[in-house]
């Protein structure tokens, strides 16, 4: 039997598989789960980490990418199964696409719910990068991360019009990802003023063959915080209103640390024939 759970991290519905699945079979297993549950946007696979006092478990995404929302989901699932859990628990996870363990802090919040904070892996680089799509040409802020990269697209960019043509946007993210040779790529459409902003995320992961207009994107939210902090050359604290809810980001270019906070809830625990 294949044992897995479904979680809701700010609307970015995630399935976490607890049964062992070989890496070669993970994309097809993820596809089967997503066919069974069309609301699921991504699938991660848990693995034990033997003899480790500092790391609770390892999480590998179906496409080998990094995912902040799935990291928070995996931590919440592990905590929900741990009778030793206290009011506030600090968890370290090994996550695909991140070279070092990822640190999380969770607090129980209602039935099967948690307030989660994650220290995001630092960016490998932030740069203005030129792109061409059809008759559109322009430069976009590119945030390269381990396991995934993101482009931040604001209303003054010619590429912002892709938000109104979703099929073209999906074609563009695939093309840009191939050009960059990235493990995954997000287009983060950002609008609003001050610290109260709206963001619409589109994420493509070639390893799993998925392209989703996500209800929220943790790594994309972190990328936006990094870009705004770099522009201001000072710490940025923002709230991002995304289709599934709000994520809070604080990014400090001086320390290089970006923290993201959101809510996650375990919604179902399931078993199906393997």
N, C-alpha and C positions, 0 to 999 in steps of 0.2 A: 504494500500500500504506500501511496505517496502522501505524506503528511505535510500540510502547509496551512498558513494563516493569512488572512486578509486584514490589512490595516489602512487607516485613513490618516495620512499626514498632510493636513491642510488641503484635502481634496485630491491629492496626488496618489490615488488608490494604488497600493503596493501589495504584492503577494510575496511572502517570505517562506521558502521551502525549507523544512527541517530534515526531511529524509535525505540520505546521501544520494547525490546524482553526479555521474561523471561529467567533467567539463564539456566533453564532446556532445553530450546529450542535453546540456542545459538549454541551448536555444530552442530545441524542439519541445522540451518540457515546458518552457516558458510560454511558447506559442499555444500549446494545448491548454494551459491554465487560462490564458487570455481569451481563447475561444470559448471556454466554459464560463468565464466571468468577463464580459466585454468592458466592464467598468475599470478593470485592472490596467494600469498604464505601464507597469514595469514589474519584473520578477527578480528576486535575489535568492541566493542559496547559502544557507548557513553551514558552517563546518566547525567542529571542535578544534581547539588549540591545546594539544596535550601539554601538561606540565607547565602551564603559564599562569603565574600569579597575577600578572598585570593586565592580561588581555582576556576578555570573557569568551570571545569567539571570533571566527573569521566570516566575512560576508563577501560573496562574489556575485556580481550582477551577471545576468545572462549574456550580456555583450562584453563583459570584462571592463565596463566603464566605471567611473566613480559616481555615486549618487548620495547626496546628503539626506534627502527625505527617506530613502531606503535604509540608510545608516540609523536614523532616528527610529524608524519602524522596527528594525532588528533589535535595537537596544530596548525598545518598549516591550517587544515580545519576550525577550529574555528576562526582563524585570518582572513581567506579569507571571512568569513561571517560577520565580525565586521566592520561596517563603521567608528568606532572610531579608527581603527588601525593607529599607527604612524610608523615612519621609523624603530624603534626598539621597540619590545614589549616583555615584560617578562610575562610568563604564568606559573602558577602552576596547575598541574593535579594530581588527585588521580588515580593511576594506579594499576591494579591487580598485585599481587606479590611484591608490594613495601609498606612497612609499613608507610612511610611518603610521603607527596606530593612531586612530582617530579618537579624540576625547569627547565624551558626552556627559551631560548632567541631566537627570530626569527627576521630576516630582510627580507623585500621583495626583490625578485631577479627575474626580468622579469615577464612575464605574468603567474600568478598562481603559481609562484615559490618562495621559501624561502631558505635562508641560516639559518640553525637551529643548535643550540648548546644545549646540554642537560647535566645536572649534574646527573651522573648515581648513583643509590643507591650503598652504599659501600658494599664490599664483606663481607659475614659472616665469611669467612675464606679462606685461601689459603694454600694448603698442597700437598705434594707428596703422591700419592695414588696408590697402586698396583692394577693392573688389569690383567685378563687372558681372552684371546679369542682364541679358538682353540689351536694351539701350540705356540701362542704369549703370552709372559709374560713380563711385564715391569711396571715401575712407571711413572705416568704422573702428571703434575701439575693440580690440581683440584681447580677451583674457585667456591665456593658456594656463590650464591646470593639469595636474597629473590625472589622466583618465578621461578628461573632457575639456572642451574649450567653449567659450561663449562670445558672441558678438552682441554689443549693446546698441540698440537702434532707437534713436530719439526722433521726435516729429520733424526736426530740421534736416533729417537725412532723406535723400531720394528713395532709400530702401524702405522707409516707413510706410509707403503706399502698399507694400506687400501684405500688410495687415488686413487690407480690404480684398485681397485676392489670395485666398489660402492655398489653393492648388499651386499657384506660382511661388508662394513662400516655401512650400514643401519641396518644390523642384529646386529652389535656390539654396535651401539649407543642405540638400544632398550634394549639389555642385560645389558649394563652398567647403563642405567637409572633405570632399575628395581632393580639392585643391590644396587644403591645409594638411591632408594626411592625418587628420585627428581621429582619436578613438571614438569620439562623439562630439556633436556640435549643437549648441543652442542659439537660437535667435531670440533675444530678449527685447521685446517691443516695450519701450518705457515712455510714459506720459505723466504729466502732472508737474507740480511745483513744490519747492521746499522739501520738507521731510516726509510729506504725505504723497506718495506716488502710486501710479497704477502700472502693472506690468503684465504682459501677455506672453507666456513662454511657448516656444516651439522647439522641440528637441528631437534630434535624429541620432540614432546609434546604429552604425552599419553592422556591428558584430551580432546584434539581435534582429536586425532588419526592421526596427521600429521607428516610426516617425509620428510623434504625438503633439497635439496642442494641449499641453499639460495644464492641470488645474492649479498647480504650483510647482516651482522648481527651486530647490534649495541651493544648488551650486550656481544656478543662474542668478539667484537673488544675491548670493555672496559676490558674484562677479560685478553686479551693478554697484554694490557697496564699495568694492575695490576701485572701480572706475571713478565714482563720485569722490571718494577720499583722495585719489591720486590727483584729480582735477583741482580740488580745494587745497591740497597739500596739508591736510589736517584730518583728524578723525571724523568719520561720518556715521551718524546714527539715523537710520531711516526705517519707515514702515512701508512695506510694499503690499498694496492691495491687489491680489491675484484672483483669478476666477474662483478658486476654491477657498479663499480666505486670506488672512494677512500673515506675512512673515516679517519678523523684525531682524534687522541687520545692523551690526556695528563693526566698522572696519577702521583700523588704525595703521596708516602707512609707516609711522615711526617704529612700531613694534612688529609690523608685518602680520598682526593677528586679526582675523575676521571671525566674529561669532554670529551665529544665527539662531533665532529662537522661534519655535512654533509648537503647535499642538498635534498630538498623535493619539489615535485610539485603535485598540484591537476590536475588529468588528465580527470576525468569524474564525473558527478553527475547524479545519476540514480534512477529510481523507478521501482519496479516490484510488481506484486500481492503477497500479503503475504499468 
